[in-house]
């Protein structure tokens, strides 16, 4: 594993999982960059669905976030998104309200890691 990928591993991203899904480092980096470039828009969609109480789209959007993160080995955010997806399906709005900041704080953390990674 090259030093750039080691940086991600040191930041808690399971690069080996990502590579197992995407095949090689070049493909992993391409998909990771696409994810980073669309990340703010994706999170804004989640925020908008949350703020407008559009629970159906909220569940769809956190499901997509979970899937993208899992494919890339961003397991900490994938797990949070999964919890929001499941609680959304259960219509447990109290859980979502209580943990929405945690989701966005982790998303900000991940974005900063990805931003730094692509400037190395």
Secondary structure, DSSP 8 states (H G I E B T S, - for coil): --HHHHHHHHTT--HHHHHHHH-SHHHHHHHHHHHHHHHHHHHHHHHHHHHTT-HHHHHHHHHHHHHHHHHHT-HHHHHHHHHHHHHHHTT-HHHHHHHHHHHHHHHHHHHHHHHHHTT-
